[in-house]
């Protein structure tokens, strides 16, 4: 997504941020005793990940309905002898 293969790069960067926060939360939950802050962080991460998936799905459907570039039929290759 960062390379503009599916949607704008903003969605890819946002996904990377959510993934890094998820990694930190996951490692922290295994290494530390569960506290109120850790539980809140896990719930917020779950909501952020769900929202990211929803936005990515909506953007994907919009891109299917209105593609950015119209696809044309490719010309056949011509080989010289």
N, C-alpha and C positions, 0 to 999 in steps of 0.2 A: 504493500500500500504506500510505503514511503516513496517508491519509485513510480508512482502514479499508474500502477497497473490496474487497480480496482477503483479507487476513489482519490480524492485529494490527499496530499501528503499530511494534512492536519489530522486526518483520521488515523493514519499510521502512527504518527508521533504520539497522539493521545493514547493509542493502544499500547505503545511501548511504555509510556509512563504508568499506565494501569498495571502492566505486567511487572514492572520493577517494584511497584508498591506491593503487589501480590507476592512477589518473591521475598521481599523484606518481611512482610507479615507472616508468611509461611515459615520462614526460618526462625523468626522470633517466637512463634507459637510452639515450636519444638524445643527451643533452648531455654525458655523462661517459663515461670509458673504463670498460669492464666490470671490476668488481672482484669479489672473493669475496662481499663484503657485498651488492652489487647483485644478484648471481646468487641468493643465499640469499633476499633480499627478493622476487625474482620468483617463486621456487618457493613461498614461503609465501603469496604473493598468489594464485597458481594454486590452491593447496590451499584457501585461505579462500573463493575464488570458487566452487569446486566444492562445498564444504560448504554455502555459502549457497543454491546452486541445489538441492541435495538437500533441505535443510530446507524451502525454498519449495515444492518438489514434494510433499513429504509433507504439509505443512500444507494445500495445495490439495486433495489427495485426501481428507484428513480432513474438510475443509469441504464437499466434495461428498457424502460419506457422511452426515455429521451437520451440516446447515446450522444456523446460529445462529438464523435466523428462518424460520419456516414461511411459505411463500408461499401466499397464497390467491388465488382468482380475483378479478380486478378487476371492479368493478361497471361497468355501461355508463354512459356520460355522459348526463346529462339536460340538455337545452337548453330554456330558456324561450323562448316566442314573443313 
